[in-house]
Amino acid sequence: MSRAVDSDADSGDRVYHVVCHDCPTEHLTMRAAEAEKLFSEHRSVTDHDVDVAALRAPDAT
């Protein structure tokens, strides 16, 4: 289990990826708080190996 979310502040250039390694659960969100909530809830309910990472959104060209 790991968390790679740097702050609680939402940022327009970040996409938060929540993925479970024990089942097909996977989410993308633009909000850090939502990513942390999804991570925590899934982990506490299932005791699965869940990761959340803050990814940089691609530059619009």
N, C-alpha and C positions, 0 to 999 in steps of 0.2 A: 504494500500500500504506500502510495506516495502522493504528495501534494506539491504542485509547482505553480501555485497561484501566489503572485508577489504581493498583492494588496487587496483590500476590500473595495477599493474604488473601481468603478466600471470605466473602461477605456474603449474608445471607438476603434482603436487599432488592435484590439485583442479579441480572440475567439477562445472560449474555454471548452476543453474537450474532457468529458468524463467517460471513462471506459471501464467495464468490468472484465476481468480476465477469467472469470469462472462461469459466465453466462453471456447471452447476446446483448445485454444492456449497454447502450452507448448513447451519449447526448452531446450536442453542440449548443452553446449559448453565448451570447454577447455580454452576459452579466456575471461578474465574479461571485456575487452573493448567491445567485441561483446555482452556479456550479458547485459551490461549497455545500449548499443544501442537498443537492442531488447526490453528491459524494457521501455525505454523512448519513443521509437516510438509507441509501442502498447498503452501505457498509454495516450500519447498525441492525438492519432488518435481516440481512442475509449472511453476514460475516464473510462476505466474498472479498477477494483481492481487487480493489478498485483504485484507479489512478485518476487524477485530475491535473491538467496542464494548461497553462496560459500560453496560447500560440499567437504569433503575430499574424494578423490578417494580411493577405496579399495586397500589394500596392495597386490601386486602380490606375490604369494607364489608358 
